[in-house]
Amino acid sequence: IMQLRGSGRERITFLVNWWKDKPMGPNCNKITTKLVKHLGVYDREGVARLMATPQVRSHVPQPTIKKDMVVPASREERTRHDITIPGEEIIWFDMPKQREKGHVYDIRWPLDGIFGNMCKLDLRSNVVRSLFHEDRSKVMVFAGNEEATLEWLRPLAKEFEDDLRFVIANPTATLDALKTFGLEVKDCPAAVIHTTRPSDVKYLMPKKTNSDGSVKRRPVNAKNLRKMIDKFRAGKLPPIGGNDADDDDE
């Protein structure tokens, strides 16, 4: 459960269901009476006293009444919120600027109204370990202008969320990560793909021969990153150490 402070007395509670149907281990296990007894922490007398209190005896559960909320198609009629959850995972979602407060809403977003599958690389946290053990390959973009990059990167992260995990990184704050791909800050913005399972394989943005004969890696933007991803998924993107040939395909 994530809570954000809205305007005035409003509080927005954002509930995330990771598992689609029910929570699963190892990080989320249902605490049953049987399990509590097995752990030796069941307080029979305490439970009996609790169940005998007037608050419990007089409590009548009430169903939660939800109202449907339609997020407007127009961006001008929305406000954007973002939250960071464990694992440095970022979720962006839009809410209507005009909305009736004090209700529980069942919200349905337009395609450009909610984005996820993006984390921020922080070498001081456990996110590196989490990424390394992630089954999906990682698409990592090192860019100093984070906001401008996210504008075109978020839709790609949403489109390929079933197969790829997306990561945004500040080059000056992630020098060690850059070095593992043979890159420096002067090479940024840069995009790489890192496969860690079943084996460790790294890929760089393909090169292009310019009109003056110089060979450089393609600029990092939505069009070129999509081409890179398509080649990777088709098994046609050479890894680091492979035949890093010029890529003249348009």
C-alpha positions as CSV (number, residue, x, y, z in Angstrom):
1,I,0.0,0.0,0.0
2,M,1.4,3.4,-1.0
3,Q,0.0,6.7,0.2
4,L,0.5,10.1,-1.4
5,R,-0.6,13.4,0.0
6,G,-2.9,15.2,-2.4
7,S,-4.2,18.7,-2.3
8,G,-5.9,19.9,0.9
9,R,-7.1,17.1,3.1
10,E,-7.1,14.5,0.3
11,R,-5.0,11.3,0.6
12,I,-4.5,9.0,-2.3
13,T,-3.9,5.3,-1.4
14,F,-2.3,3.3,-4.2
15,L,-2.7,-0.5,-3.8
16,V,-0.4,-2.7,-5.8
17,N,-1.3,-6.3,-6.5
18,W,1.8,-8.0,-7.8
19,W,0.4,-11.5,-8.2
20,K,-2.8,-10.9,-10.2
21,D,-4.7,-13.5,-8.1
22,K,-3.2,-13.9,-4.7
23,P,0.1,-13.2,-2.7
24,M,2.8,-15.7,-3.0
25,G,6.1,-16.5,-1.2
26,P,8.8,-16.2,-0.4
27,N,8.3,-12.5,0.4
28,C,4.6,-12.6,1.2
29,N,3.1,-15.5,3.1
30,K,-0.3,-15.8,4.7
31,I,0.0,-16.0,8.5
32,T,-2.5,-18.7,9.6
33,T,-3.3,-19.8,13.1
34,K,-1.6,-23.1,12.3
35,L,1.6,-21.3,11.3
36,V,1.6,-19.1,14.4
37,K,1.2,-22.1,16.6
38,H,4.0,-23.9,14.8
39,L,6.3,-20.8,15.4
40,G,5.4,-21.0,19.1
41,V,4.0,-17.4,19.3
42,Y,0.3,-18.2,19.6
43,D,-1.2,-16.4,22.6
44,R,-4.4,-18.3,23.3
45,E,-5.3,-16.2,26.3
46,G,-4.5,-13.0,24.5
47,V,-6.7,-14.0,21.5
48,A,-9.5,-14.9,23.9
49,R,-9.3,-11.5,25.6
50,L,-9.3,-9.7,22.3
51,M,-12.3,-11.5,21.0
52,A,-14.2,-10.7,24.1
53,T,-13.7,-6.9,23.8
54,P,-16.8,-4.8,23.0
55,Q,-15.0,-3.4,19.9
56,V,-14.7,-6.9,18.4
57,R,-18.1,-8.2,19.6
58,S,-20.0,-5.2,18.3
59,H,-18.1,-4.9,15.0
60,V,-20.2,-5.5,11.9
61,P,-18.2,-5.7,8.7
62,Q,-19.4,-3.3,6.0
63,P,-18.7,-3.9,2.4
64,T,-16.5,-1.3,0.6
65,I,-18.5,0.8,-1.8
66,K,-16.5,1.6,-4.8
67,K,-17.2,4.1,-7.5
68,D,-16.0,3.9,-11.1
69,M,-13.5,6.6,-12.1
70,V,-12.8,7.3,-15.8
71,V,-9.4,9.0,-16.3
72,P,-9.9,11.6,-19.1
73,A,-8.3,10.9,-22.5
74,S,-6.9,14.5,-22.6
75,R,-3.6,14.9,-20.8
76,E,-4.6,18.5,-20.0
77,E,-7.4,17.2,-17.7
78,R,-5.0,15.0,-15.6
79,T,-2.4,15.3,-13.0
80,R,0.6,12.9,-13.0
81,H,1.8,11.2,-9.8
82,D,4.8,8.9,-9.3
83,I,5.8,6.6,-6.5
84,T,8.9,4.6,-5.9
85,I,8.4,1.2,-4.3
86,P,11.0,-1.3,-3.0
87,G,13.5,-2.3,-5.7
88,E,13.6,1.4,-6.8
89,E,10.7,0.5,-9.1
90,I,8.9,3.6,-10.3
91,I,5.2,3.7,-11.2
92,W,3.6,6.8,-12.9
93,F,-0.1,7.2,-13.0
94,D,-2.5,10.0,-13.9
95,M,-5.6,11.2,-12.0
96,P,-8.3,13.5,-13.1
97,K,-7.7,17.1,-12.1
98,Q,-11.4,17.3,-11.1
99,R,-12.6,14.5,-8.9
100,E,-14.9,14.0,-6.0
101,K,-13.0,13.3,-2.8
102,G,-13.8,11.0,0.0
103,H,-14.6,7.9,-2.0
104,V,-12.9,4.6,-2.9
105,Y,-12.6,4.4,-6.7
106,D,-12.2,1.6,-9.2
107,I,-10.0,3.2,-11.7
108,R,-9.4,2.3,-15.4
109,W,-6.6,4.1,-17.1
110,P,-6.1,4.9,-20.8
111,L,-3.0,3.4,-22.3
112,D,-0.9,6.6,-21.7
113,G,-2.3,7.0,-18.2
114,I,-0.2,4.5,-16.2
115,F,3.4,3.3,-16.7
116,G,5.7,0.9,-14.8
117,N,8.3,-1.7,-15.5
118,M,11.0,0.9,-14.8
119,C,13.6,1.2,-12.0
120,K,16.3,3.7,-11.3
121,L,19.8,2.2,-11.0
122,D,21.2,2.9,-7.5
123,L,24.5,1.2,-6.9
124,R,24.2,1.8,-3.1
125,S,21.0,-0.2,-2.8
126,N,20.0,-3.8,-3.3
127,V,18.5,-3.1,-6.7
128,V,21.7,-4.4,-8.5
129,R,21.2,-7.8,-6.8
130,S,17.5,-7.8,-7.7
131,L,18.3,-7.0,-11.4
132,F,21.0,-9.7,-11.6
133,H,18.5,-12.3,-10.4
134,E,15.7,-11.0,-12.7
135,D,14.9,-13.6,-15.4
136,R,14.1,-11.0,-18.0
137,S,16.9,-9.3,-19.9
138,K,17.5,-5.7,-18.8
139,V,17.3,-2.7,-21.1
140,M,19.5,0.0,-19.5
141,V,19.6,3.6,-20.6
142,F,22.3,5.9,-19.2
143,A,21.2,9.5,-19.7
144,G,21.8,12.7,-17.9
145,N,18.5,14.3,-19.0
146,E,16.3,11.8,-17.2
147,E,12.9,13.5,-17.6
148,A,13.3,14.0,-21.4
149,T,14.5,10.4,-21.7
150,L,11.6,9.0,-19.7
151,E,9.0,10.7,-22.0
152,W,9.9,8.3,-24.8
153,L,11.3,5.4,-22.7
154,R,8.1,4.8,-20.5
155,P,6.0,3.7,-23.5
156,L,8.6,1.2,-24.6
157,A,8.9,-0.2,-21.1
158,K,5.2,-0.7,-21.0
159,E,5.1,-2.4,-24.5
160,F,7.8,-4.9,-23.7
161,E,7.1,-5.5,-20.0
162,D,6.5,-9.3,-20.6
163,D,10.0,-9.9,-21.9
164,L,12.3,-7.1,-20.8
165,R,13.0,-5.1,-17.6
166,F,13.8,-1.4,-18.1
167,V,16.3,0.6,-16.1
168,I,17.2,4.4,-16.2
169,A,20.6,5.4,-14.9
170,N,22.4,8.7,-14.2
171,P,25.9,8.2,-15.8
172,T,27.8,10.2,-13.3
173,A,26.3,8.3,-10.4
174,T,26.7,4.8,-11.9
175,L,30.3,4.9,-13.2
176,D,31.0,1.3,-12.1
177,A,28.0,0.0,-14.1
178,L,29.2,2.0,-17.2
179,K,32.6,0.4,-17.0
180,T,31.2,-3.1,-17.1
181,F,30.0,-2.3,-20.6
182,G,33.2,-0.6,-21.6
183,L,31.6,2.8,-21.6
184,E,32.4,6.2,-20.0
185,V,30.4,9.3,-19.2
186,K,31.4,10.9,-22.5
187,D,29.7,8.0,-24.4
188,C,26.3,8.9,-22.9
189,P,23.5,8.9,-23.5
190,A,24.0,5.2,-24.1
191,A,21.7,2.2,-24.3
192,V,22.7,-1.4,-23.5
193,I,20.9,-4.8,-23.0
194,H,22.2,-7.1,-20.3
195,T,21.1,-10.7,-20.0
196,T,22.0,-12.4,-16.7
197,R,20.1,-15.6,-17.0
198,P,20.9,-18.3,-17.9
199,S,24.3,-16.7,-18.7
200,D,25.8,-13.2,-18.6
201,V,25.7,-11.6,-22.0
202,K,26.0,-7.8,-22.8
203,Y,24.9,-5.9,-25.9
204,L,25.6,-2.4,-27.1
205,M,23.7,-0.1,-29.4
206,P,24.6,-1.0,-33.0
207,K,26.9,1.2,-35.0
208,K,26.1,3.3,-38.1
209,T,28.4,4.6,-40.9
210,N,27.8,8.3,-41.4
211,S,28.1,10.2,-44.7
212,D,31.6,11.3,-43.8
213,G,32.8,7.8,-43.4
214,S,32.9,7.9,-39.6
215,V,31.4,5.0,-37.6
216,K,29.5,5.8,-34.5
217,R,26.9,4.1,-32.4
218,R,23.4,5.2,-33.2
219,P,21.9,8.0,-31.2
220,V,19.8,6.9,-28.2
221,N,16.1,7.6,-29.0
222,A,12.9,5.7,-29.2
223,K,13.3,4.7,-32.8
224,N,16.8,3.4,-32.5
225,L,16.2,1.6,-29.2
226,R,13.2,-0.1,-30.7
227,K,15.4,-1.3,-33.6
228,M,17.9,-2.6,-31.1
229,I,15.3,-4.4,-29.1
230,D,13.8,-6.0,-32.2
231,K,17.2,-7.2,-33.3
232,F,17.9,-8.6,-29.8
233,R,14.6,-10.5,-29.7
234,A,15.2,-11.9,-33.2
235,G,18.7,-13.1,-32.1
236,K,20.4,-10.8,-34.6
237,L,22.1,-8.4,-32.2
238,P,25.8,-9.2,-31.7
239,P,27.0,-9.3,-28.1
240,I,30.0,-7.5,-26.7
241,G,33.0,-9.6,-27.9
242,G,31.1,-10.8,-30.9
243,N,31.1,-9.4,-34.4
244,D,30.2,-5.8,-33.6
245,A,29.6,-4.9,-37.3
246,D,28.4,-1.6,-38.7
247,D,24.6,-1.5,-38.8
248,D,23.5,0.3,-42.0
249,D,19.9,-0.9,-41.9
250,E,17.4,1.9,-42.0
